[in-house]
């Protein structure tokens, strides 16, 4: 990334500002704005998230907020109520209280003498979520949003559930927030009351995982904040962004199709990161694109951005299977609308070990599979939060426990763009069953790179609100939608559909082992084929090189550690996936604060004992300055029986070497056909 030292406007930074809410609670904000804005007001851009603007996101924030401010905007980074240095307690994500607070912040911004009264919201992940959700409330003065790595559907397409299956990321994400919510405000900002604020957070924030486990089907809890319930509620322009290694690509396509406001979509090769910091590369000059977007919608400057294609996507070329990539080869292509008229659906029937040619008829045949629990240990994360090494590995490791169907080798280049669908004619031996479907690019040497996948809890075959048990032995027609993709397949390669009855630890397995019958001849795959070269005449604005302002100085005091280890004991058949994400200890030099973060995750099982699966997470958070030292340790363990989920959690908080708070949870949540 190129560091920019000269900007159109000199920037003034206000390191700490209190923003009052309507109930008297004060939220902590940092503001970057042009030094001339007192006399020449500018539009405001709000990023509203719980990840601690003073320390944990300070370096990232220092790259893009001053940059945008230097192009004529007041950039305002606010900690949610109960997070960072803000007052109050945070008890869940996307609550009504949070969205009302966002409206209060926007109203406060509009009244500032340095603001024109026009504003936008932007954010990645949580900030992308609430930008969409606040837009649906249509507050005065919110003129446009940018939503990166977010979703319009909190149940079907978020970290919690996929196709009605419980994701293990539900556990790891809950544990992340468990650790963050246990962290104290900074005494340098809030003064001596930091301890009282901290102790209230420890006592009242609660165990979010329990709440998320209670709601195992699509109900009012998930409908809240899901703009797919009423796309028409969004009346301001939307720029929706994600990456192929991210968990949130599908939402970009749904929003382009269903929103009626001016909208643009951008999907690159990246994981869960802003595109100017994108990994895998190539990263792009995303901040320049944001300036063009905001200038158009907040300053009425014709930047040409709305004359460009509705969607720009990175068409990925074939690569060998690795858990990390520095860059993904490919090219940018544009689509004038979504869905594009030239992308057609190619239907191919599934037959024993084979995907038939288009139009080829094959005989019906019953094929059966009962997958071992080990299928899924090379699946990577549902969402690649930090890029390496959490991408899927060679799928041949998974295919031995799956039903596998291959095309013939392609004789010419094929390009796919969109969400494949696999329609299955199935029967199961248990009333509760799941199916995982993977789509892989098979190289001439046999290596298998996963390019898409989908999950379906078969009790959710009709809808997610009213699951119905299966009748063992009865046949059902079900559709499994796979994740959206843009993938080129060269001559000599083949396409593989692999079907398994479990996908642990990416998704929690069903209560009992299941033998699944798949009927070839009446099952098929629907592929979204983009004609090669036919649509590449759409003119594209070339992205510039990524740039930003110089990040704040950070010193690595103690090194971190990163591990992703699969183990199997062939004596007692105990297996585990261990993940370590240790950021070590860093010092934020400008505020002389040292911060320690370490996360450990273990997903284990014994043989094919479905009752043995376990997910365990542990976090350590530490903050230290001039004799002030605070440490929190959190641990969460999730297990299950055929009828229940069992949840145990611990929270210990230390001031210096003295433990000042300790909490324990032991909960049982009935399984609801999951």
C-alpha positions as CSV (number, residue, x, y, z in Angstrom):
1,X,0.0,0.0,0.0
2,X,1.3,3.4,-1.0
3,X,1.4,5.9,1.9
4,X,0.0,9.3,1.0
5,X,1.7,12.3,2.7
6,X,-0.1,15.1,0.8
7,X,-3.9,15.4,0.8
8,X,-6.2,18.1,-0.6
9,X,-7.1,19.3,2.9
10,X,-5.1,19.6,6.1
11,X,-6.6,17.2,8.7
12,X,-7.5,18.0,12.3
13,X,-7.8,15.0,14.6
14,X,-9.9,15.1,17.8
15,X,-8.7,12.1,19.7
16,X,-11.6,11.9,22.2
17,X,-15.1,13.4,21.9
18,X,-18.2,12.5,23.9
19,X,-21.4,12.0,21.9
20,X,-24.5,12.2,24.1
21,X,-27.4,9.8,23.5
22,X,-31.0,10.7,24.1
23,X,-31.0,8.7,27.4
24,X,-27.9,10.5,28.7
25,X,-25.4,7.8,28.0
26,X,-22.2,9.1,26.3
27,X,-20.4,7.3,23.5
28,X,-16.7,7.7,22.8
29,X,-15.7,9.0,19.4
30,X,-12.6,10.0,17.5
31,X,-13.0,12.5,14.7
32,X,-10.9,13.4,11.8
33,X,-12.0,16.4,9.7
34,X,-10.6,19.1,7.5
35,X,-9.0,21.9,9.5
36,X,-11.0,24.4,7.5
37,X,-14.4,22.7,8.3
38,X,-15.3,25.2,11.0
39,X,-15.7,27.8,8.3
40,X,-16.4,25.4,5.4
41,X,-18.6,22.6,6.7
42,X,-18.3,19.1,5.1
43,X,-20.4,15.9,5.0
44,X,-19.9,13.4,7.8
45,X,-19.0,9.6,7.5
46,X,-19.8,7.4,10.5
47,X,-18.2,4.0,11.3
48,X,-20.1,2.6,14.4
49,X,-18.6,-0.6,15.8
50,X,-17.6,-2.3,19.1
51,X,-14.0,-3.0,18.4
52,X,-12.4,-0.3,20.5
53,X,-11.3,2.7,18.4
54,X,-8.6,3.8,20.9
55,X,-6.6,0.6,20.7
56,X,-7.7,-2.5,18.8
57,X,-8.7,-0.8,15.5
58,X,-6.6,2.3,16.0
59,X,-4.0,1.3,13.4
60,X,-6.5,0.3,10.8
61,X,-8.6,3.4,11.4
62,X,-5.5,5.6,11.0
63,X,-5.1,4.4,7.4
64,X,-8.5,5.2,6.0
65,X,-10.3,7.8,8.2
66,X,-7.6,10.6,7.9
67,X,-7.4,9.8,4.2
68,X,-11.1,10.4,3.6
69,X,-11.0,13.5,5.9
70,X,-8.2,14.8,3.8
71,X,-10.5,14.6,0.8
72,X,-13.1,16.8,2.5
73,X,-15.1,14.7,5.0
74,X,-15.6,14.5,8.7
75,X,-14.8,10.9,9.6
76,X,-16.3,9.8,12.9
77,X,-15.4,6.5,14.5
78,X,-17.7,5.7,17.5
79,X,-17.5,2.8,19.9
80,X,-20.9,1.2,20.5
81,X,-22.5,1.5,23.9
82,X,-20.7,-0.7,26.3
83,X,-17.6,-1.1,24.2
84,X,-14.2,0.6,24.2
85,X,-14.5,3.8,26.2
86,X,-18.2,4.3,25.7
87,X,-20.6,4.2,28.7
88,X,-23.2,1.4,29.2
89,X,-23.1,-2.3,28.7
90,X,-23.3,-4.2,25.4
91,X,-25.5,-7.3,25.6
92,X,-25.9,-8.5,22.0
93,X,-25.4,-7.6,18.4
94,X,-27.7,-5.2,16.4
95,X,-30.1,-4.5,19.2
96,X,-32.8,-1.9,18.9
97,X,-30.8,0.1,21.4
98,X,-27.8,0.1,19.1
99,X,-29.7,1.2,16.0
100,X,-31.4,4.0,18.0
101,X,-28.0,5.1,19.2
102,X,-26.8,5.3,15.6
103,X,-29.7,7.6,14.8
104,X,-28.7,9.7,17.8
105,X,-25.2,9.9,16.5
106,X,-26.3,10.9,13.1
107,X,-28.6,13.6,14.5
108,X,-25.7,14.9,16.6
109,X,-23.4,15.1,13.6
110,X,-25.9,17.0,11.6
111,X,-26.0,19.7,14.3
112,X,-22.2,20.2,14.4
113,X,-21.0,23.5,13.0
114,X,-18.4,21.7,10.8
115,X,-21.0,19.4,9.2
116,X,-23.2,20.2,6.2
117,X,-26.0,18.1,7.6
118,X,-25.4,15.3,5.0
119,X,-23.9,12.0,6.1
120,X,-23.0,8.5,5.2
121,X,-22.3,5.3,7.1
122,X,-19.6,2.8,6.2
123,X,-18.1,-0.3,7.8
124,X,-16.8,-3.8,7.4
125,X,-18.6,-6.7,9.1
126,X,-20.4,-5.3,12.2
127,X,-20.2,-1.8,10.7
128,X,-21.5,-3.0,7.4
129,X,-24.4,-4.8,9.1
130,X,-25.6,-1.7,11.1
131,X,-25.1,0.6,8.1
132,X,-27.7,-1.5,6.2
133,X,-29.9,-1.8,9.3
134,X,-29.8,2.0,10.0
135,X,-30.4,2.7,6.3
136,X,-33.6,0.6,6.5
137,X,-34.8,3.0,9.3
138,X,-34.4,6.0,6.9
139,X,-33.0,8.6,9.5
140,X,-32.9,12.2,8.2
141,X,-29.6,13.1,6.7
142,X,-28.3,9.6,5.9
143,X,-27.7,10.0,2.1
144,X,-25.7,6.8,1.2
145,X,-23.9,3.8,2.7
146,X,-21.0,1.5,2.1
147,X,-21.4,-2.0,3.5
148,X,-18.4,-4.3,3.3
149,X,-18.6,-8.0,4.3
150,X,-22.1,-7.9,5.7
151,X,-25.4,-9.6,5.1
152,X,-29.1,-8.8,4.4
153,X,-30.2,-12.1,6.1
154,X,-29.0,-12.6,9.7
155,X,-30.2,-16.2,9.9
156,X,-29.5,-17.8,6.5
157,X,-26.3,-16.0,5.7
158,X,-24.3,-15.0,8.8
159,X,-21.8,-16.6,11.1
160,X,-24.5,-18.5,13.1
161,X,-26.3,-20.9,10.8
162,X,-26.0,-22.0,7.2
163,X,-28.8,-23.9,5.5
164,X,-30.3,-24.5,8.9
165,X,-27.0,-26.1,10.1
166,X,-25.2,-24.7,13.2
167,X,-21.8,-23.3,12.2
168,X,-18.8,-23.7,14.5
169,X,-18.0,-20.1,13.7
170,X,-21.1,-19.4,15.9
171,X,-19.0,-20.6,18.8
172,X,-15.8,-18.9,17.8
173,X,-17.5,-15.6,17.1
174,X,-19.4,-15.6,20.4
175,X,-16.1,-16.3,22.1
176,X,-14.5,-13.4,20.4
177,X,-17.2,-11.0,21.6
178,X,-17.0,-12.7,25.1
179,X,-13.4,-11.6,25.2
180,X,-13.9,-8.1,23.8
181,X,-16.8,-7.4,26.1
182,X,-14.7,-8.3,29.1
183,X,-12.2,-5.6,28.3
184,X,-12.0,-2.4,30.3
185,X,-12.3,1.3,29.2
186,X,-9.0,3.3,29.3
187,X,-8.5,5.2,32.5
188,X,-6.7,7.9,30.4
189,X,-10.1,8.7,28.8
190,X,-12.8,7.9,31.5
191,X,-10.7,8.6,34.6
192,X,-11.2,6.8,38.0
193,X,-14.6,5.4,37.1
194,X,-13.0,2.9,34.7
195,X,-13.2,0.2,37.3
196,X,-16.9,0.6,37.9
197,X,-17.6,0.7,34.2
198,X,-15.5,-2.5,33.7
199,X,-17.1,-4.4,36.6
200,X,-20.6,-3.6,35.2
201,X,-19.6,-5.0,31.8
202,X,-18.2,-8.2,33.4
203,X,-21.4,-8.7,35.4
204,X,-24.0,-7.7,32.8
205,X,-22.8,-8.4,29.2
206,X,-23.9,-12.0,29.4
207,X,-23.2,-15.1,27.4
208,X,-24.2,-14.4,23.9
209,X,-23.7,-17.9,22.7
210,X,-26.6,-19.1,24.8
211,X,-29.0,-16.7,23.2
212,X,-27.8,-17.6,19.7
213,X,-28.3,-21.3,20.5
214,X,-31.8,-20.8,21.7
215,X,-32.9,-19.5,18.3
216,X,-32.2,-22.5,16.0
217,X,-34.8,-21.7,13.5
218,X,-35.6,-18.5,11.6
219,X,-37.8,-16.5,14.0
220,X,-38.3,-12.8,15.0
221,X,-34.9,-12.7,16.7
222,X,-33.2,-13.1,13.3
223,X,-35.7,-11.2,11.3
224,X,-34.8,-8.1,13.3
225,X,-32.0,-6.4,11.4
226,X,-32.4,-8.6,8.3
227,X,-33.2,-6.1,5.5
228,X,-34.3,-9.0,3.3
229,X,-37.6,-8.9,5.2
230,X,-38.3,-5.6,3.4
231,X,-35.8,-4.5,0.8
232,X,-38.0,-1.5,0.0
233,X,-37.2,0.0,3.4
234,X,-33.8,1.0,2.2
235,X,-34.1,4.2,0.3
236,X,-30.5,5.5,0.1
237,X,-27.8,4.4,-2.4
238,X,-25.8,1.3,-1.4
239,X,-22.3,0.2,-2.3
240,X,-22.0,-3.5,-1.3
241,X,-18.5,-5.1,-1.2
242,X,-17.1,-8.5,-0.3
243,X,-14.5,-11.1,-1.4
244,X,-14.5,-14.7,-2.6
245,X,-12.5,-15.8,0.5
246,X,-15.0,-14.0,2.8
247,X,-18.2,-15.5,4.2
248,X,-20.5,-12.8,3.0
249,X,-20.3,-12.8,-0.8
250,X,-23.9,-14.0,-1.4
251,X,-25.4,-10.9,0.1
252,X,-23.9,-8.7,-2.5
253,X,-25.7,-10.5,-5.3
254,X,-29.0,-10.6,-3.4
255,X,-28.9,-6.9,-2.7
256,X,-28.1,-6.0,-6.3
257,X,-31.1,-8.1,-7.4
258,X,-33.6,-7.0,-4.8
259,X,-32.8,-3.4,-3.8
260,X,-34.4,-0.7,-6.0
261,X,-32.2,2.2,-5.0
262,X,-29.0,3.2,-6.9
263,X,-26.5,0.5,-6.0
264,X,-23.2,-1.0,-7.0
265,X,-21.5,-4.3,-6.1
266,X,-17.8,-5.1,-5.8
267,X,-16.4,-8.6,-5.2
268,X,-12.6,-9.3,-5.2
269,X,-10.4,-12.2,-4.2
270,X,-10.2,-11.0,-0.6
271,X,-10.9,-12.5,2.8
272,X,-12.7,-10.5,5.5
273,X,-10.8,-7.3,4.9
274,X,-11.2,-3.9,3.4
275,X,-10.1,-4.1,-0.2
276,X,-7.2,-1.6,0.1
277,X,-5.8,-4.1,2.6
278,X,-7.1,-7.1,0.7
279,X,-5.7,-10.6,1.2
280,X,-5.4,-12.7,-1.0
281,X,-4.4,-10.0,-3.5
282,X,-4.6,-8.1,-5.6
283,X,-5.6,-5.3,-3.2
284,X,-7.1,-2.2,-5.0
285,X,-7.3,1.5,-4.5
286,X,-10.5,1.2,-2.5
287,X,-10.2,4.5,-0.7
288,X,-10.0,6.3,-4.0
289,X,-13.2,4.5,-5.0
290,X,-14.8,5.6,-1.7
291,X,-13.9,9.2,-2.4
292,X,-15.6,8.9,-5.8
293,X,-18.7,7.3,-4.1
294,X,-19.0,9.9,-1.4
295,X,-18.3,12.8,-3.7
296,X,-21.1,11.7,-5.9
297,X,-23.7,11.1,-3.2
298,X,-22.7,13.6,-0.4
299,X,-21.3,16.5,-2.5
300,X,-23.3,16.1,-5.8
301,X,-20.1,15.8,-7.8
302,X,-20.4,13.8,-11.0
303,X,-17.5,11.4,-10.6
304,X,-18.7,9.0,-13.2
305,X,-19.0,6.1,-10.7
306,X,-22.7,5.6,-11.4
307,X,-22.0,5.3,-15.1
308,X,-20.0,2.1,-14.5
309,X,-21.3,-1.5,-14.4
310,X,-23.6,-2.4,-11.5
311,X,-21.2,-5.2,-10.5
312,X,-17.4,-5.6,-10.8
313,X,-16.1,-9.0,-9.9
314,X,-12.7,-10.8,-9.9
315,X,-13.0,-13.8,-12.3
316,X,-10.6,-16.3,-10.7
317,X,-8.3,-18.5,-12.6
318,X,-7.5,-22.0,-11.5
319,X,-5.1,-22.5,-8.6
320,X,-3.7,-25.5,-6.7
321,X,-5.4,-26.1,-3.3
322,X,-3.6,-24.2,-0.5
323,X,-4.7,-22.8,2.8
324,X,-3.2,-19.4,2.0
325,X,-2.6,-17.4,-1.2
326,X,-0.6,-14.2,-1.5
327,X,-2.5,-13.5,-4.7
328,X,-5.3,-15.1,-6.7
329,X,-4.7,-14.9,-10.5
330,X,-7.7,-13.6,-12.5
331,X,-9.1,-10.5,-14.1
332,X,-11.8,-7.9,-13.4
333,X,-15.1,-8.2,-15.3
334,X,-18.2,-6.1,-15.2
335,X,-21.9,-6.8,-15.4
336,X,-24.4,-4.1,-16.3
337,X,-27.2,-5.7,-14.2
338,X,-27.8,-8.6,-11.9
339,X,-28.7,-11.2,-12.8
340,X,-27.1,-10.6,-16.2
341,X,-29.1,-11.9,-19.2
342,X,-26.1,-13.7,-20.8
343,X,-25.4,-16.0,-17.8
344,X,-27.4,-19.2,-18.5
345,X,-28.1,-22.2,-16.3
346,X,-26.6,-25.5,-17.5
347,X,-28.4,-28.5,-16.0
348,X,-26.4,-31.7,-15.7
349,X,-27.7,-34.9,-14.2
350,X,-25.7,-36.8,-11.6
351,X,-24.9,-40.5,-12.3
352,X,-22.6,-43.0,-10.6
353,X,-19.2,-41.2,-10.3
354,X,-20.2,-39.0,-13.2
355,X,-21.8,-35.6,-14.0
356,X,-23.6,-36.2,-17.3
357,X,-23.3,-33.9,-20.3
358,X,-26.0,-31.2,-20.8
359,X,-29.1,-32.9,-22.2
360,X,-27.8,-36.4,-21.6
361,X,-30.3,-38.7,-20.0
362,X,-29.1,-41.3,-17.5
363,X,-30.9,-44.1,-15.6
364,X,-32.0,-43.7,-12.0
365,X,-29.8,-45.5,-9.5
366,X,-29.7,-45.5,-5.7
367,X,-26.3,-44.5,-4.3
368,X,-25.6,-44.3,-0.5
369,X,-23.2,-42.6,1.8
370,X,-22.6,-42.4,5.5
371,X,-19.7,-40.0,6.0
372,X,-17.1,-40.3,8.7
373,X,-16.8,-37.4,11.1
374,X,-13.4,-36.6,9.7
375,X,-15.0,-35.2,6.5
376,X,-14.7,-31.4,7.0
377,X,-11.4,-31.2,8.8
378,X,-9.8,-29.6,5.7
379,X,-12.7,-27.3,5.0
380,X,-11.1,-24.2,6.5
381,X,-13.2,-21.5,8.2
382,X,-16.7,-20.6,7.1
383,X,-15.3,-17.1,6.9
384,X,-11.6,-16.4,6.3
385,X,-11.2,-13.6,8.8
386,X,-7.5,-13.2,8.6
387,X,-6.7,-14.9,5.3
388,X,-3.9,-17.5,6.0
389,X,-4.1,-20.3,6.8
390,X,-7.9,-20.8,7.1
391,X,-8.8,-21.6,3.5
392,X,-9.8,-25.1,2.4
393,X,-7.1,-27.6,1.6
394,X,-7.0,-30.3,-1.1
395,X,-10.5,-31.8,-1.3
396,X,-9.2,-35.3,-2.1
397,X,-8.7,-35.5,1.7
398,X,-12.5,-35.1,2.0
399,X,-13.7,-37.0,-1.1
400,X,-13.0,-40.5,0.3
401,X,-15.9,-40.1,2.7
402,X,-18.3,-38.6,0.1
403,X,-20.3,-39.5,-3.0
404,X,-18.3,-38.1,-5.8
405,X,-19.5,-37.1,-9.3
406,X,-17.1,-35.8,-12.0
407,X,-17.6,-34.2,-15.4
408,X,-15.6,-35.3,-18.4
409,X,-12.5,-33.3,-18.9
410,X,-13.4,-29.9,-20.5
411,X,-12.2,-29.5,-24.1
412,X,-12.5,-25.7,-24.0
413,X,-12.4,-23.0,-21.3
414,X,-15.5,-22.6,-19.1
415,X,-16.4,-19.7,-16.9
416,X,-18.9,-19.8,-14.1
417,X,-20.5,-16.8,-12.4
418,X,-23.2,-17.0,-9.8
419,X,-24.6,-19.5,-7.3
420,X,-24.7,-23.1,-8.4
421,X,-27.6,-25.2,-7.2
422,X,-27.6,-29.0,-6.6
423,X,-31.1,-30.6,-6.7
424,X,-31.1,-33.9,-4.9
425,X,-33.5,-36.8,-4.8
426,X,-32.7,-38.2,-1.4
427,X,-33.8,-40.5,1.5
428,X,-32.3,-40.8,4.9
429,X,-32.3,-43.3,7.7
430,X,-32.9,-40.8,10.5
431,X,-35.5,-38.0,11.0
432,X,-32.7,-35.4,11.4
433,X,-30.0,-35.3,8.7
434,X,-27.8,-32.8,6.9
435,X,-26.1,-32.8,3.5
436,X,-23.0,-30.9,2.6
437,X,-22.3,-30.4,-1.1
438,X,-18.9,-29.3,-2.4
439,X,-18.0,-28.1,-5.9
440,X,-14.3,-28.6,-6.8
441,X,-12.0,-27.7,-9.7
442,X,-10.1,-30.9,-10.5
443,X,-6.7,-30.4,-12.1
444,X,-5.1,-32.8,-14.6
445,X,-2.9,-34.1,-11.8
446,X,-6.0,-34.9,-9.7
447,X,-5.6,-32.1,-7.1
448,X,-9.0,-30.8,-6.0
449,X,-9.6,-27.1,-5.2
450,X,-12.9,-26.3,-3.6
451,X,-14.6,-23.4,-5.5
452,X,-18.0,-23.4,-3.8
453,X,-20.1,-25.3,-1.3
454,X,-23.4,-25.4,0.4
455,X,-25.1,-27.0,3.5
456,X,-28.7,-28.0,4.1
457,X,-30.3,-29.3,7.3
458,X,-32.8,-31.6,5.6
459,X,-35.5,-30.8,8.2
460,X,-35.3,-27.2,6.8
461,X,-35.9,-28.5,3.2
462,X,-39.1,-26.3,2.8
463,X,-38.1,-23.3,4.9
464,X,-36.1,-22.2,7.9
465,X,-39.0,-21.1,10.1
466,X,-40.9,-24.4,10.3
467,X,-38.5,-27.4,10.1
468,X,-40.1,-30.8,9.8
469,X,-38.5,-34.2,10.6
470,X,-37.8,-36.6,7.8
471,X,-39.7,-39.9,7.5
472,X,-36.9,-42.5,7.4
473,X,-36.8,-44.2,4.0
474,X,-39.1,-41.6,2.3
475,X,-37.8,-39.8,-0.8
476,X,-37.6,-36.0,-0.9
477,X,-36.7,-33.5,-3.6
478,X,-34.4,-30.9,-2.0
479,X,-32.4,-28.0,-3.4
480,X,-29.0,-27.0,-2.0
481,X,-27.8,-23.6,-3.0
482,X,-24.1,-23.3,-3.1
483,X,-22.1,-20.1,-2.5
484,X,-21.8,-17.6,-5.3
485,X,-18.5,-17.8,-7.2
486,X,-16.6,-16.6,-10.3
487,X,-14.3,-19.3,-11.6
488,X,-12.6,-20.1,-14.8
489,X,-11.9,-23.7,-15.7
490,X,-9.3,-24.4,-18.4
491,X,-9.3,-27.3,-20.9
492,X,-8.2,-30.6,-19.3
493,X,-9.8,-29.8,-16.0
494,X,-12.9,-31.4,-14.6
495,X,-15.7,-30.3,-12.2
496,X,-16.6,-32.4,-9.2
497,X,-19.7,-32.5,-7.0
498,X,-19.0,-34.2,-3.7
499,X,-21.8,-35.0,-1.2
500,X,-21.3,-35.9,2.5
501,X,-23.6,-36.4,5.5
502,X,-21.4,-34.3,7.8
503,X,-19.0,-31.4,7.5
504,X,-17.4,-31.2,10.9
505,X,-16.0,-29.0,12.4
506,X,-17.2,-26.3,9.9
507,X,-20.8,-27.3,10.9
508,X,-22.1,-29.2,13.9
509,X,-23.1,-32.7,12.9
510,X,-26.6,-34.1,13.3
511,X,-27.7,-35.9,16.5
512,X,-27.1,-39.4,15.1
513,X,-25.1,-40.9,12.2
514,X,-27.2,-40.9,9.0
515,X,-27.0,-43.1,5.9
516,X,-28.2,-41.0,3.0
517,X,-29.5,-42.4,-0.3
518,X,-29.0,-40.1,-3.3
519,X,-30.8,-41.2,-6.5
520,X,-28.7,-40.6,-9.6
521,X,-30.7,-39.7,-12.7
522,X,-33.2,-37.7,-10.7
523,X,-30.5,-35.6,-9.1
524,X,-28.7,-32.8,-10.9
525,X,-26.4,-29.8,-10.7
526,X,-27.4,-26.4,-12.1
527,X,-24.3,-24.4,-13.2
528,X,-24.3,-20.6,-13.9
529,X,-22.3,-20.4,-17.1
530,X,-21.0,-17.1,-18.3
531,X,-20.1,-17.2,-22.1
532,X,-16.4,-16.8,-22.5
533,X,-15.4,-13.4,-23.9
534,X,-19.0,-12.5,-24.8
535,X,-19.5,-10.0,-22.0
536,X,-15.9,-8.7,-21.7
537,X,-16.7,-5.7,-23.9
538,X,-18.2,-3.8,-20.9
539,X,-15.8,-0.9,-20.3
540,X,-14.3,-0.9,-16.8
541,X,-12.8,1.9,-14.8
542,X,-9.3,0.8,-13.9
543,X,-8.6,0.5,-10.2
544,X,-5.6,2.5,-8.9
545,X,-3.0,1.1,-6.6
546,X,-4.0,0.8,-2.9
547,X,-3.1,3.9,-0.9
548,X,-3.8,5.4,2.5
549,X,-2.4,7.6,5.2
550,X,0.5,6.5,7.3
551,X,-0.6,4.2,10.1
552,X,0.1,5.1,13.7
553,X,3.3,3.7,15.1
554,X,3.0,0.3,16.8
555,X,5.9,-1.7,18.3
556,X,5.8,-5.5,18.6
557,X,6.9,-6.2,22.1
558,X,6.4,-9.9,22.1
559,X,6.0,-12.1,19.0
560,X,2.7,-13.8,18.2
561,X,2.0,-17.3,17.0
562,X,-0.2,-18.9,14.4
563,X,-1.1,-22.6,14.2
564,X,-3.6,-24.7,12.4
565,X,-3.1,-28.3,13.3
566,X,-5.0,-31.5,12.5
567,X,-4.1,-34.5,14.8
568,X,-5.4,-38.1,15.0
569,X,-4.5,-40.7,17.5
570,X,-4.8,-44.1,15.9
571,X,-4.8,-45.9,19.4
572,X,-7.9,-44.3,20.9
573,X,-9.1,-42.6,17.6
574,X,-9.2,-39.1,19.2
575,X,-8.9,-36.4,16.6
576,X,-8.8,-32.6,16.8
577,X,-8.3,-29.4,14.9
578,X,-6.4,-26.9,16.9
579,X,-6.3,-23.2,15.9
580,X,-4.0,-20.7,17.6
581,X,-4.3,-17.0,16.7
582,X,-1.8,-15.2,19.0
583,X,-1.1,-11.6,18.1
584,X,1.5,-11.3,20.8
585,X,2.0,-8.1,22.7
586,X,2.1,-4.7,20.9
587,X,2.6,-1.2,22.2
588,X,0.6,1.6,20.8
589,X,3.4,4.2,20.9
590,X,1.3,7.3,20.8
591,X,-0.7,6.4,23.9
592,X,2.0,4.2,25.5
593,X,-0.5,1.3,25.9
594,X,0.5,-2.3,25.5
595,X,-2.1,-4.8,24.3
596,X,-2.0,-8.6,24.4
597,X,-4.4,-10.8,22.5
598,X,-4.4,-14.6,22.2
599,X,-7.1,-17.0,21.0
600,X,-7.1,-20.8,21.0
601,X,-9.8,-23.0,19.5
602,X,-10.0,-26.8,19.6
603,X,-12.6,-28.9,17.8
604,X,-12.4,-32.6,18.7
605,X,-14.1,-35.9,18.3
606,X,-13.5,-39.6,18.8
607,X,-13.9,-42.0,15.9
608,X,-17.4,-41.7,14.5
609,X,-19.0,-41.1,17.9
610,X,-21.4,-38.2,17.2
611,X,-21.8,-37.7,20.9
612,X,-18.1,-37.0,21.3
613,X,-17.9,-33.8,19.3
614,X,-16.7,-30.8,21.2
615,X,-15.8,-27.2,20.5
616,X,-13.6,-25.3,23.0
617,X,-12.3,-21.7,22.8
618,X,-10.1,-19.7,25.2
619,X,-9.1,-16.1,25.0
620,X,-6.6,-13.9,26.9
621,X,-6.9,-10.1,26.7
622,X,-4.4,-7.8,28.4
623,X,-4.0,-4.0,28.7
624,X,-1.1,-2.3,30.5
625,X,0.4,1.2,31.1
626,X,2.5,2.8,33.9
627,X,1.6,0.2,36.6
628,X,-2.0,-0.2,35.5
629,X,-2.6,-3.8,34.3
630,X,-5.8,-5.6,33.5
631,X,-6.1,-9.1,32.2
632,X,-9.2,-11.2,31.3
633,X,-9.4,-14.9,30.6
634,X,-12.4,-16.4,29.0
635,X,-13.2,-20.1,28.1
636,X,-16.2,-21.6,26.4
637,X,-16.9,-25.3,25.8
638,X,-19.8,-26.6,23.7
639,X,-20.8,-30.2,23.5
640,X,-24.0,-32.1,22.6
641,X,-26.0,-35.2,23.1
642,X,-28.7,-36.5,20.8
643,X,-31.2,-34.2,22.5
644,X,-29.4,-31.2,23.9
645,X,-26.5,-28.7,23.5
646,X,-24.4,-28.3,26.6
647,X,-22.6,-25.0,27.2
648,X,-20.0,-24.2,29.9
649,X,-18.2,-20.9,30.1
650,X,-15.8,-19.2,32.5
651,X,-14.7,-15.6,32.8
652,X,-11.9,-14.4,35.2
653,X,-10.8,-10.8,35.4
654,X,-7.6,-9.6,37.0
655,X,-6.3,-6.2,38.1
656,X,-2.6,-6.7,38.4
657,X,-2.3,-10.2,39.9
658,X,-5.5,-10.0,41.9
659,X,-8.6,-11.7,40.6
660,X,-11.4,-9.1,40.9
661,X,-14.3,-11.0,39.2
662,X,-15.1,-14.6,38.3
663,X,-18.2,-15.9,36.6
664,X,-19.3,-19.4,35.5
665,X,-22.1,-20.6,33.3
666,X,-23.5,-24.1,32.9
667,X,-26.4,-24.2,30.4
668,X,-28.4,-26.8,28.5
669,X,-30.3,-25.9,25.4
670,X,-32.6,-28.4,23.7
671,X,-31.8,-29.3,20.1
672,X,-34.5,-28.1,17.8
673,X,-34.0,-30.5,14.8
674,X,-30.4,-29.3,14.4
